[in-house]
Amino acid sequence: MPKVTIVGAGLSGMVAAIHLAREGDEVTILEGHDKIGGMRHLHPSCHSTPIHVEAASRYVGIDLTPCFKPILSFQLGIKDSLFSCETDTLFCVERGDRPTSLDSYLYRECLRLGVNFQFGTLVRSPDEVPPGSILATGLHPEMFDATGIPYENVYSFWMQAERNEELFGSLRAEFEQLLVSYMDDYTNDYFYATAVNNLWYALLFSRKPLSRANLEDCVQKVRERLGVSLAGWRFLTGCVPTKSFRNPRLFHGQRILAGSLSGSMDPMFLFGIHGALLSGKIAAMAVRDREAAEREFQRINRNYGRTWVRRRLYERNPFRNSLQAFLLRRFPGTACRLSRHATEGIPGYAPAEPMIRLIRRIAS
């Protein structure tokens, strides 16, 4: 029975393990934390991501429909304008170790197939595991440094809370499966808050350093516009694999890369869940057929380069938020059609329609 070692019990690592175990391989996952749902300084968390759930399920060979829930309420804020929107492409999903998370769902399937987990086993270098092993260590900078893969730093404030009727004020009737997103001058990326499985999660992040003043500005505007007071913030720094035009790669010597370490992440707005799932399957393919896996990896990441260029132009435009708000106010149909291009860099995702449809402007 072939033996395969996987480093990292995240999404891509467990998807790879499921495929290899189905092939009859003896699979061991080495995880630095003492349980699944790593990055405990960040999870449990809720995320919103574009995904065709049925198509992604067919691709990875795992039914993902229990984990991804459609957004039922979507409010988009740009500068001083707030819009109510609809979306058929955005879904919310939970990460972490709670039983309702996507991680726990994949973990249960791994256990059913006999995958062996060794928790508390921290691997710092690819040389610590045999050739043919899969490295799926997520957003931790240590393996990026060990492999020499270029990355960008990200800076964030985040908070989480169980459902609280007093805290969420006017949003309490729509607490589940909601998304509130803001683009404003306090970040060069965006703020979002989303909720699923009775868990509320809010994140303000940026690829440029954030200050406490940036957070206070964001919190004040959320309070003014939505009547929601957010508290209990924690600061976090991390890394993302979007430093270079050439970041995506499936191999590091004789080791196979998966998930964020492979660069399978959207360089525009950092949507990473879709790429993690698909690259996990491709990493499993690479164990037996490196050439076929490389061709498939290049296919799902074919839009990375042009999206990377688009992102660099976007962040160098000081009027980007004002321009987006103007288009949504004056030419909403055009603005919504353009939102389709915002998702083209998601690995393996083919946007068939705009990400948003504008219902009405709430405030300006």
C-alpha positions, 0 to 999 in steps of 0.5 A: 500500500503506497504511503503519502505524507501531507503537511497541514490539515486545512482544506487543501490537505484534507481534500488531497487526503480524501482522494488518495485514501479512496485510491487505497493509499495510506495517508498521514496528515501532519498538523502543527496544531493540536486539532483541525481548524488551524490558525486558532487565532483566526478561527472559528470564522465565517467567510463569503466566497463566489462558488458554483457549489454543485460544479465544485462538488463534482470537481473535487468529488465531495458533496459540498452542499451541506457546508455552503449556504447562499447569501440571503441579505447583501449590503454593499457600502462604497465611500458614503453610499450604501446599496442593497444587492442580490447575488446568486454567486456568493455563498457563506461558509464556516471555517474552524473546528466547530461541528458545523464548519467545512473543516469538520465536514472534511475531517469526518470524511477523512476519518471514515476513509482511515486517514491518519492524523498526527496533531502537534507535529510542526513541520518547518521545512520541506526537507523534513518530509519524504519526496512526493509529500504534499505541503498544504500549510496555508497562510503561515509564513514559515513554509513560504520562507523555507521554500523561498516562495514570495508573499505579501503581508496582510494586516487585519482586525477581526472579531467574532461572536455568537448570535446576540440579539442586543448586539445586532440591532436592526440586523437581528431578523436577518442574522443568518447568511448575511453579508455586509461589505464596505470599501472606504479609505480606511483600507486598500482592501475592504471590510466585511461582516458575515454570519452563518450557523449562528456565528457572526464574524467581521474582518477589516484587512489590508495589504498595507499596514492598518492603524487603530485609527483605521479601525475606529473609522470603520467601526464608527461608519458601521455604527452610523449606517447599520446601527451595529456596535462592533467590539472585541477586536483582535489584531492579526498579521499574516501572509498571502501568496500574491507577491509575484506575477509568477506565484502559482506553482504546483511543485517545489522540487520533489514535493507537491504544493497545495492551497495557499502555498501553491498560489491558488488564490485570487490576487484581486480580493484574496478569495482563497477557499475555491482554490484551496479545494480544487488544488487539493484534488490536483495535488492528489493527482500529482502523486501519480501523474505529475504532468497531467496534474501540472496541466490541470493546475495551469488551467485552473490558474490561467487567469492569475496573471492578468488578474494580478496586473488588474489588481496592481492597477486598481490599488494604484488608483486613488479614486477607485472607491469614488469611481465605483460608487459613481458607477453604481449610482449612475450606471448600475447595470454597467457596474454590476456587469463589471463585477463579473471581472472581479471574480475571474482570478479565482482558481477554477471558477468560471463566472457566468454572471455578475457577482452582484445585482443592485436592488436599490440605493439605501443611503448616500 
